[in-house]
Structures are given as structure tokens and as C-alpha cells.
Amino acid sequence: MTAAVDDDLWSAVGDPTRRRMLDLLLADGDGTATSLSEQLPVTRQAIAKHLGVLDRVGLVHSSPAGRERRYRVDEAQLARAVAQLSSVGAAWDARLRRIKQIAEAIQRSEDQHGTQQ
């Protein structure tokens, strides 16, 4: 694999709510826990916890906005996550191709032995 896998990063993006939050932040440019909770079926407190996870892995950064914090996606860190996903996907594709080759070789061997008897 070309990119080292960051388990914390993968864990953060593995949650469907956090992925939806990232989608919303990317679409809107930024957002607060309140604005995100208005668009998702979870409480503001749950959104704040999810934002904390995304912040810890560097996928979002926050800045003060009155009594709240405004969150924005870190595009470089998101690109890093995408690169990891692509790298892992390519590695699994190679493994699956190898398994297919082995299975086909076994099948050919069985077919040859079956016709010789």
C-alpha cells in the first residue's frame, strides 16, 4: 500500500452520521453543531460529540462564532483519507484477483483430472 492506514481516521469516517456531517459541511462550506442538528436526525449534543471526533483526527477545524463554534472540513486531511481508501481498495482488488486465479487453476486441474478418469 502506498499510504499508511490511520486507524483513528478510518474509525472517524466509518460512522455514517459523521460521513453525512462531512457531506453537509462540504456542501455548505462550514457549519455549527446547531445548523447540522437541524439537518440530521440526531441531537445537537450528539452532533457536538461527532464534531469532536472529526476534529481530533483533523478532518474538521473550528473557530469561534459567537456562542458556538463554526466547523470547516480540512480538505488536505480529507484527501489523505481518500488516498488511504483508494490504496486499501487497490490492495484488496489485487488480493481478489489472486484468489480468482487460484480458484480458476484449481477448477482447471479438477476438470483435467475428471476427464482423464
N, C-alpha and C positions, 0 to 999 in steps of 0.2 A: 504494500500500500504506500502511496506517495504522501499522504497526510496522516499524521499521528492522530489517533482517535482520542478525543477528550470525553471521558465518560460523563462528567458533570454537564457538559454542553449537550450531549446526546440525551441525557436524562431530562434536561430542561425543555428541549424541543420535542421530547417524546410525549408530552402531555397535550391532549387535543385542545384544552382550553387555552394553554399558553400559545399553541400554534395559531389559534384563532385571534388571540390578542396581538400577536406579531402581525398577522394579516391586516387587522384593523389599524394598527399603528403605522404600518407601511402605506396603507391606502389614505389615511388622514394626515400623515406627516408626523403627528405626535398625538398625545392624549393623556388624560389623567385617570386615576382609578375610578372617579365618578363617571367620566364620559364613557369609559369602557364598560362599566357595570350597567349603563343604560342600553348597551348594545348586546350584552351577553346575559344568559340565564343564570348568573351567579351573583352573590352579594358583593358589595363594594369591598368588604373586608377580605373576601376570598381573592378578589382581583388584586388587592394590595399585596397579599401573600405571593401570588403568582408573579407579580411585578418584581418582588424582592428576589425570587429565584432567577428570573431573567436578568436582573441587574447584577447578581452575584457572578454569573457566568459571562457577563459583559455583552449580552445581546441587546440590552437597552441601557440608556443613561438617563438620569433625571436631573432636573433643575427646578428650583423653587418657582412656584407660580401662585402667589397669594398664600392661601392657607393649604394649598395642595402642592403636589409635585407633578411636573409635566414630563412625560416619558417619550423618548425618541429611540428608534432602532439604530443600533450601531451597525452600519452596513458592512464594515470590514469584518466584524465578528460573524455576521450572518453569512457572508461569503465564505468564511472559514468553515462554518457548519455545512454549507452546501458542498464545499470541496471534500469534506470528510465523507459526506453521504455518497457522493459520486465515487470516491475511492473505494469505499466499502462495497458499493453496488458492483463496481468493476471486478473486485476480488471475488465476490460471490458468483458473478456471471462466469468467471474463469473456472471456479470450482464446479459449477453445474455443468459446464461444457465437458470437463474432465470426467465427471460421473457419467454423463451420457455416453462418452467414448468407451468407457469401461463396460457399461451395460450393453452397448452395441457389440463390443468384442465378445462378451460372454454369450450373447444371443447367437452370433455367427458361429461360435465354437459349438454351441449346443445343436444348431441347425446342421452343421457339418457332421457331427458325431451321430446325430439322429438319422441322417440319410445314408451313412456308411453301414449301419447295422441291418 
